[in-house]
Amino acid sequence: MSAEPLPTNPMQPPVVHYRPAVPEDVPSIRVVECEAAQRFVSVGLTGIAAARPMDAPFVLKKVGASEVIVAQCDGECVGFVMFAMLRARIYVEALDVVPQHAGRRIGAALLDQVDVRARETGATYVDLSTFRHVPWNTPYYQRLGFSVLEDDELDAALLRIRNLRIARGVDETKRVFMRRVVKPAGHE
């Protein structure tokens, strides 16, 4: 008598896998970015929703530098985190999850993957910049252990990031830098 496969539970969401991005992920990463940006329409930030995705050569460069991790569900990219190595820390440049998969802790798990990378490189902090009053931004990151950095706590690297965004026309008065200590292994 052969064993039959166990039926899957239709009420249980599909499993999400996390892995470093590969060049073939670049188009999907750009699609995820566009889809995730549509949420900003609901809070009046229509310019974000209308913005073009990151240029493919830039994304490819970040993938080549091992600075992008993707979340995959049923073989499809449903989220990603892009980051940069700074002195003694990692700076999260982008964290996006498609709206259909929001609320499944995919963003939190992607940030946990950044913590793994931080531990591997000896970084002690993870920094990011986000919108101050968007419900799925500052309050979300605070629930994940991030704290707001005051302006006098920003070092030259973070001030450079802020100034580059201002030069691109971003209203930095609506944004805030945040930081959390890298979680120890086993606390993801």
C-alpha positions in Angstrom: 0.0 0.0 0.0 1.5 3.3 -1.0 1.3 6.4 1.1 -0.8 9.2 -0.3 0.3 12.8 0.0 -1.3 14.6 2.9 -3.7 17.3 1.7 -2.6 20.9 2.2 -4.6 23.1 4.4 -6.3 25.7 2.2 -6.7 28.0 5.2 -2.9 28.1 5.8 -1.0 30.7 3.7 1.7 29.4 1.4 5.3 29.2 2.8 7.6 32.2 2.2 11.3 31.6 1.5 14.0 34.2 1.9 17.2 34.2 -0.2 19.8 36.5 -1.7 18.6 38.1 -4.9 20.0 36.9 -8.2 20.1 38.9 -11.5 17.0 37.1 -12.8 15.1 38.8 -9.8 15.6 42.3 -11.1 12.4 42.7 -13.1 10.4 41.2 -10.2 12.0 43.5 -7.6 11.0 46.5 -9.7 7.4 45.1 -10.0 7.2 44.6 -6.2 8.4 48.2 -5.7 5.7 49.6 -8.0 2.9 47.5 -6.5 3.9 48.3 -2.9 4.1 52.0 -3.7 0.4 52.0 -4.5 -0.4 51.9 -0.8 0.8 55.4 -0.5 -2.2 56.8 -2.4 -4.3 56.1 0.6 -2.3 58.6 2.7 -2.1 61.3 0.0 1.5 60.5 -1.1 0.5 60.0 -4.7 3.9 61.0 -6.0 5.4 57.8 -4.6 2.8 55.7 -6.3 3.4 57.5 -9.6 7.2 57.3 -9.4 9.2 55.1 -11.7 10.8 52.1 -10.2 14.5 52.0 -9.5 16.6 51.7 -12.6 17.3 48.1 -13.6 21.1 48.7 -13.8 21.1 50.1 -10.2 19.1 47.1 -8.9 21.4 44.7 -10.8 24.4 46.5 -9.2 22.9 46.0 -5.7 22.1 42.4 -6.4 25.7 41.9 -7.6 26.9 43.4 -4.3 24.7 40.9 -2.3 22.7 43.8 -0.9 19.2 42.6 -1.8 17.3 39.8 -0.2 14.0 38.6 -1.7 10.9 36.9 -0.2 9.5 34.2 -2.5 6.1 32.6 -2.2 5.1 29.9 -4.6 8.1 30.7 -6.8 7.1 34.4 -7.1 8.9 37.4 -5.6 6.5 39.0 -3.1 8.9 41.3 -1.3 12.5 42.5 -1.0 14.9 44.4 1.2 17.7 46.4 -0.3 20.5 47.7 1.9 24.0 49.3 2.1 26.9 48.6 4.3 27.9 51.6 6.4 30.6 51.8 9.1 29.5 49.4 11.9 25.9 49.2 10.6 23.6 48.4 7.7 21.4 51.0 6.2 18.0 49.8 4.8 17.4 51.6 1.5 14.1 49.9 0.6 11.7 47.4 2.1 8.7 46.5 0.0 6.1 43.8 0.1 3.3 43.4 -2.4 -0.1 44.5 -0.8 -1.6 41.0 -1.4 0.9 39.6 1.1 0.8 42.5 3.6 0.2 41.5 7.2 2.1 38.2 7.0 5.2 39.5 8.8 7.2 39.3 5.5 8.7 42.7 6.1 9.7 41.8 9.6 11.3 38.6 8.4 13.2 40.5 5.7 14.6 42.8 8.4 15.5 39.7 10.4 17.5 38.6 7.4 19.3 41.9 7.4 20.2 41.2 11.1 21.7 37.9 10.0 23.8 39.8 7.4 24.7 42.4 10.1 26.0 39.7 12.5 28.0 38.1 9.7 29.8 41.4 9.0 30.1 42.6 12.6 27.6 45.4 12.2 25.9 46.4 15.5 23.0 48.5 14.2 20.4 48.6 11.4 19.4 52.1 10.3 16.6 53.2 8.0 14.7 56.3 7.1 10.9 56.3 6.7 7.8 58.5 6.7 7.0 59.8 10.2 3.2 59.7 10.0 2.4 56.7 7.7 0.9 53.9 9.8 2.9 51.1 8.1 6.1 53.1 8.5 7.3 54.7 11.8 4.8 52.9 14.1 5.5 49.6 12.3 9.2 49.9 12.7 8.8 50.9 16.4 6.9 47.7 17.0 10.0 45.9 15.4 12.4 47.5 17.9 13.5 50.6 16.0 13.8 53.9 17.7 13.7 57.4 16.2 17.0 59.1 15.9 17.0 62.8 16.7 18.7 65.2 14.3 21.7 65.6 16.6 22.2 61.8 16.5 22.7 61.7 12.8 26.3 61.2 11.7 27.9 62.3 8.4 26.7 59.2 6.5 23.1 59.7 7.5 23.3 63.4 6.8 24.7 62.6 3.4 21.7 60.3 2.7 19.3 63.0 3.8 21.0 65.6 1.6 21.0 63.4 -1.4 17.2 62.9 -1.0 16.6 66.6 -0.5 18.6 67.2 -3.8 16.1 64.8 -5.5 13.2 66.9 -4.2 12.2 64.7 -1.2 10.5 66.6 1.7 12.6 65.4 4.6 10.4 67.2 7.1 8.0 64.2 6.7 10.7 61.6 7.3 12.6 60.3 10.2 15.7 58.1 10.7 15.4 55.1 12.9 17.8 52.6 14.4 17.7 49.2 16.2 20.4 47.2 17.7 21.1 44.0 15.7 19.3 41.1 17.3 21.4 38.3 18.7 21.3 35.0 16.9 18.2 33.0 17.7 16.1 36.1 18.3 14.8 36.6 14.8 
